[in-house]
Amino acid sequence: MNILITGANGQLGNEMRVLRAAHPKHQYFFTDIAELDITDKAAVSDFVTANNIELIVNCAAYTNVDKAEEDEVAAMKINADAVAILGSQGVKVIHVSTDYVFSGDEHLPCRESDPVAPRTAYGRTKYEGEKRLLAECPDAVILRTAWLYSSFGNNFVKTMIKLGKEKEKLGVVFDQIGTPTYAADLAAAIFTVIECPMWHPGIYHFTNEGVCSWYDFTIAIHALAGIEKCQVRPILSEEYAYKTPRPHYSVLDKSKFKKTFGIEIPYWLDGLKRCMEKL
Ligand SMILES: NC(=O)c1ccc[n+]([C@@H]2O[C@H](COP(=O)([O-])OP(=O)(O)OC[C@H]3O[C@@H](n4cnc5c(N)ncnc54)[C@H](OP(=O)(O)O)[C@@H]3O)[C@@H](O)[C@H]2O)c1
């Protein structure tokens, strides 16, 4: 297949680049905003036609949660309008969405069929993207993920390593529970969808296995990085000046993905170890 990967300079896009070597039978077109702005409908149509694209993997997004709150229009353009453009090309689409479509008030892992209730501008724009994609391309595959990190780009893992080296004390929230997800494992899941003999459209949840708080995650990061001098203290969300409300519980139930594609998913700590070996 001729496969277009958008947002290829981001965390997930870069992990897709790494994994392409293990899947050499396809031809890949890796683009980011400089090569192909996905909000430009004519440019997307021309690119798809000129390169006989058969599948689009959309890794592009407006991912800054706080900035999205200040400029929802800009976030909507990339997270929803552009996703509709990608869905209108008459080719298969794999799109990535987020746990932020849910309220975060739940106490059980969220299933794909659970009601959504985004509480942030970012969550609203991502949910709008899901709806608009399915309206244009009903057989699209949407993977909702959470707490993404990678050896590429800026993320929580790199921030905590930096702060751990600089500070003697650090307060990290322990009342927000989720699943850290190594973008390389999400990229592998996307290749599982691509290589599956059957196309299984629909919404799926994909994160690593297990749950932890940001505090537990930080303890694990520092232990693996050999940071011993920084004392990490558990704090409540109300003690941290968040600009945008964060979900307290955003664990995704991955049963549907595992059953449909017949795969096992790595535990979050295993993913973290593999990522940190690359840092
Ligand atoms: N990061 C997380 O914790 C997290 C959690 C849940 C879900 N997700 C979802 O997972 C997916 C991948 O996230 P990620 O962390 O890999 O994102 P990322 O690192 O922010 O990468 C997104 C890429 O898209 C590019 N982009 C922005 N606007 C574009 C446009 N108009 N045309 C083409 N490319 C454009 C960005 O360029 P610039 O950097 O120049 O803007 C960036 O290179 C996204 O759909 C995101 O919503 C992420």
The ligand as a Gaussian input file, in Angstrom:
#p B3LYP/6-31G(d) Opt

LIG

0 1
 N        0.649000      13.488000      23.832000
 C       -0.277000      12.885000      24.571000
 O       -0.138000      12.707000      25.792000
 C       -1.531000      12.355000      23.930000
 C       -2.521000      11.792000      24.740000
 C       -3.673000      11.292000      24.141000
 C       -3.837000      11.359000      22.773000
 N       -2.857000      11.925000      22.001000
 C       -3.070000      11.986000      20.542000
 O       -2.058000      11.190000      19.943000
 C       -1.746000      11.730000      18.643000
 C       -0.239000      11.878000      18.527000
 O        0.191000      12.767000      19.555000
 P        1.719000      13.230000      19.690000
 O        2.002000      13.367000      21.135000
 O        2.590000      12.380000      18.811000
 O        1.593000      14.699000      19.064000
 P        2.775000      15.737000      18.764000
 O        4.068000      15.208000      19.248000
 O        2.282000      17.066000      19.221000
 O        2.835000      15.708000      17.168000
 C        1.831000      16.270000      16.356000
 C        2.493000      16.722000      15.087000
 O        1.475000      17.256000      14.222000
 C        2.018000      18.418000      13.625000
 N        0.967000      19.294000      13.107000
 C        0.302000      20.269000      13.766000
 N       -0.526000      20.890000      12.919000
 C       -0.377000      20.328000      11.710000
 C       -0.940000      20.565000      10.440000
 N       -1.846000      21.530000      10.230000
 N       -0.549000      19.784000       9.388000
 C        0.356000      18.819000       9.577000
 N        0.944000      18.543000      10.759000
 C        0.574000      19.302000      11.820000
 C        2.800000      19.044000      14.750000
 O        3.659000      20.059000      14.302000
 P        4.024000      21.275000      15.321000
 O        4.784000      20.655000      16.447000
 O        4.829000      22.196000      14.463000
 O        2.697000      21.848000      15.767000
 C        3.535000      17.839000      15.304000
 O        4.717000      17.553000      14.577000
 C       -2.550000      13.024000      18.525000
 O       -3.722000      12.765000      17.810000
 C       -2.907000      13.368000      19.952000
 O       -4.103000      14.132000      20.037000
 C       -1.712000      12.421000      22.552000

